[in-house]
Structure formats: C-alpha cells, structure tokens
Amino acid sequence: MHWLQIIRLSVLGFAIFCGIIVASLSAHLTAYVEENFGGYDNFAVLGIATGGITIISLPVMLIVDLLRKGAFTSLVVVELSWLSILWVLWIATAALTVDETSAIFSSCDFFYPILNQLCHETQAVEAFSFLAWIALMAYTILLLIVALVNTSRGSPMWKSSVRAYGGIAPAPKASTVDTAVNTNAYPTQQYQPQPIYNPGQSQPGAYPQPATSPASGVSHTQNGSNSGYSSYPQV
C-alpha cells in the first residue's frame, strides 16, 4: 500500500466518522426542536443531508474499489468530482451552523441543562463540519496535484484508480543527444582542377605548354596573352 492510498483511506474514513457524528447530532437537534417548538433548524437539516450522503457514498466507493479493480466509482476523475461536491456541502453546513447559532449559543452556560446540551451538540456539529471540510478539501487538492504531475510526466492517471496506480510516477530520463559531427560519415570533397585535353597533344590529360615563337623568343599561351617576355628586342 503506497502513501497516497494510505492518505486516501485515512481521509475517507475520517470523513465517514464526521458524517456519522454530524448526522446523529443534527437528527437529535431536529427531533427536539420539532417536538418542543414545532419547527426545525436549517443547519440541522443540512447536517443530516450532508452526513447521510457522506455515510452512504464514501463506504460504497471504498468497498467497490476493494472488490472490483478499475470500477467507475474508483476513477480519479470521478473521485475528484465527487469529493469536491462533498467538501462544498461540508463547508456550507459549517457556515450555516455558525450563521444561525453564533448569536444564541456563543457560550454554553445556560441555567437549564437541556439548553447546555443543545449548545454543545450545536458546537460539535460546527466543529466536525469544519474538520470534514478541511480533510476532504486537502485530499482533493493533493490528488489533483498528483494527477497533474503524472500527466506532465507522460503518465496520466485520470482514468485509473488510486489503488491501482501507485502515487507519483518517476520523472522521465532526459535523452542524450549527440551533437558531435562525425567527419567520416560525411566526407568533404575538395575541388581539384581538371586537366585540359588537347587532341593535338601526344599525352592526353597533360596540361598544355605555352608556345614559344623562335623568331621573337616570346612565349604565348593558348589564349594569345604574353607569358612575361616582351616582343621588343633587348639591348
């Protein structure tokens, strides 16, 4: 069992525990107020609903994940969506409890014991609602970060379960790119002058020699230019 699965089981188990307490206390508050005052408190009704949904849904997720591998309820994308809805319900329960009871049950020092009991139960509903919200939200953020990190590393886990995946995937090894140029693989061709073949020469492939005039002693090339001797007589 890897560390992410341990955190998952701990958080979901704690949320179920908070759901049992909040649903039970909220049910007792609703029953007492309805019996003695003929009405009900909104925060208590929301506490019953939120606690009941938590008690029913989270054990189903854990049991199905334990019995069946790759179930729909165990997918990371489904778990993120549902747990986000749950912690929104929990923070709404806690905020509504504070809003409706902060003026009446600011301190539990009433003369009648039943009022002190109702005050303590209300404070317990408020406290466990906040604790369930913090635990579920923290785990949801952690799971989202792990899923994003794995996606960036080329190993997405959105359609896999936390139990089957195994936490954060290892970082991919950087590929070594050989930037050295192999000169033997690409030989460089150097320019070499090609010999001029003259059909009148006895040796094909030899370079033509400059012609010299016997009368003037002037050397000429094939194009008729002087090779460096003047045609005037030397004194």
N, C-alpha and C positions, 0 to 999 in steps of 0.2 A: 504494500500500500504506500503510494508516494505522498508527498507532503500536501499537494493540492487536494487529494482525496480526503486526507485527514482533516484539513480545514473545512472541506465541504460537509463531511459528516458531523463535525462539531457544531458548525453554524446552523445547519438544518435541524439538528437535534435540539439545540438551544432555542431556536425559533419555535419548534413544536412545544417545548416546555413553557415558553412565554405565552403561546397561544392557549394552552390548557388553563393557565392561571388567569389570563385576562378574560377568556370566555366564561370561566366559572364565576369569577367575581362580578363580571358585568351581568350575568344571569341572576345572581343573588340581588344585586342592586335594583335591577329592573323588576324583579318579583316583589321586593319590599316596597318600592315606590308605587307600584301599581296597586298593591294591596292596601296601603295606608293613605295614599294621596290620589289614587285614581288616574295615574298618568305614567309616564316613563321619561327617562333621560336619553337625549340623543347620543351622547357619548357612550352610554352603556349599550345601546342597541348596536352602534357601530363596533364596539368592542366585541360583542357576541358574533357579529358577522365576520370581522377580521380574524378573530381567534378561531372560529369554526372553519373558515376557508383554509387557514394555516394548518389546523389539525387534520383536515381531510386530504389536502393536496400534497403536502410535503412527505408524509409517510408513504403515499402512493408512489411518488417519484423515487423514493429510496428503495422500496420493495420491488418495483418493476425493474429498476436498474440492477438490483441484485439477482433477480430471477432471469431476466432476459437481456442479452447483450445487444446493444445498438437499438434500443427501443426509442420510439418517437419522443417520449417524455424525458429521455436522458440526453438528448442532443443539446449541445452547448447553446445554440441559438435559441432553442425553446426554453432552456433553463434561465438564460439571461432575461428573456422577455417576461417570463412568469415571476421570477424573483423581483424584478423591477416593479411589477404591479403590486406585489405583496408589500415591499417596503414603503411604497407610496401609501398604501392602506394603513400601515402601521404608524407612519408619521401623521397621517390625518387623524387617526384615533387618539394619539398622544396630544396633538394640538387642540382637538375638540374637547378633550378632557380638561386640559389646562384652562381653556377659554370658559367653560361652563362651571367649573368648580373652584377656580382660584379665589373668587370673592367670598365663597361660603366656607370652604374647607382650607383656609390658609394655615390654620393650626388646629390640631385635634385635641382641644382642651374643653370640650363641652361638659355640661353637667350630667346629661343623660348618657349612659353607656352605649345605647344603640347608635346615637349620633357619632360618638367616637369611633365605633366600629365601622359605620358607613364612611367616615372620613378616612380611616386607614385603608379601607378597601379601595376607595377612590384614588388615593395616593399610590397604592400598589398597581392599579390599572395604568395610571400615568407612567410610573417608573418602568414597568415591564414593556409597555408600548414603545417607549424610547429605546430600551435596550434591544428589543427585537428589530426596530428600525435600523439602529446603528450596525448590528451584526449582519443583517441581510444586505444592507447597502454596501458595507465594506467588502463582503464576499463578492457581491456583484461587480464592484469596481475591480477587484483583484482578478476575477475570472475574465473580465473584459480586457484587462491589460495583458494577461497571459495569452488570450486568443489573438490579440493584435500583434504581439511579439512573435508568436508562432507563424502568423500569416506573413509577416515581414521576412521571416527566415525561410519561406518557401514550404512550410508545413502547416497549412490551415487546419483548424480543429472545430470549425463551426458545425459541421455535420457529424461530429463524433462525440462521444461521452467523455466526461472527466475520468471516469473509472477505467476506460479502455485506452485513453490517450497517454497519460503519464506526465503531466506538468509541462515545463518549458522545453522546447526542442533545442538541441545543441546548435550553436552557430555554425553555418557552413564554412568550410575551409576555403581560404582565398586561393584561387587558381594562379599558379605561377606562369607568367607569360615570358617567354624567351624573346627578348628584344635584340639579341645579338645577331648581326648579319653574317651569314656564312658565305665567305667569298668563293669557296669552292663550288657551292651549289649554283651560283650564277657567275660563270667566267666572263671576264671583261675582254672583249675583242678590241685589240689595238689596230689602228689604221696603219696599213703598210702600202707604200706606193707600188702600183702595178707596173711591171716593165712594159715599155712600148715596143711592139714588134713591127719591124720594118721588113717588108718582103725582100728587099734588096740585100739584106744582111745575110751573112753566111751562118750566123749563130742566132737562132730565134730566142727571144727572151732577153737579149743583151740590150743595154741602153745605147742609143745612137751616139756616135762620136762626132764631135764638131769637125766640119770640113775646113781644110786649110788651102788657101789659094797659093800655088807655088810662085806665082809672079809677084804678088804683093806681100806674101808672108802674113796675111791677115787670116785669122781664124773666125769662121762663121758657124753659127748654129743652124738648125733646120729652119728656124723662122726668119733667118736672114739678119739677125742682130749681131753686132760685134761682140767678140768674147773678151775684149780688153786690149787688142792691138790696134794701133792707128794705121790707116791706109797711106798716110803721108810718109815719105822717106825720112829715115832718121839721119841726123848729121853727126 
